[in-house]
Amino acid sequence: MNQLTTEKFISQKRKEKNLTQEQLAEKLGVSNKTISKWETGKCMPDYGVVKSLCEELEITVAELMDGEEAEEKSVRAYDDEQIMDLLRRTQELEKQKNLLYGILLIVMGIALQALSHTFGGSQVKDFFSGLFLGISIAEMLVGVYVLGRSMVR
């Protein structure tokens, strides 16, 4: 899947149907900014909307992924259901990766906080203790943020 060819293909097919970004967005239940992001290559359509998008543009999922219409005699190695399953699994793995990043940041923050308590006694050691404590808190906050964002998606 080439994001650059897919973005142009979505725009081309939308225009062939004489639809504005707003009209297509309304039919799909997304914002017109989302359609704009697809057509500028800033992001790809989410798994949950791919099938509806293909139906509205009257294309197959394989054509969407290829960024071009299929030749009449072309043979596909995968059918639309297999491609949709791969998209779903890819998005699930992305979510799991983000969950792991969040957990890892929190654990590293806790470890750094524990390390900060081992320092102390002189001004330099107190400085590093405070520095590690501040970094650990920031790291845990970022971890909570990453966890929260990945759970919302």
Buried (B, 14 or more C-beta within 10 A) or exposed (E): EEEEBBBBBBBBBBEEEEBEBEBBBBBBEBEBEBBBBBBEBEEBBBBEBBBBBBEBBEBBBBBBBBBBEEEEEEEBEEEBEEBBEBBEEEBEEEBEEBBEBBEEBBEBBBEBBEBBEEBEEEEEEEEBBEEBBEBBBEBBEBBBEBBEEBEEE
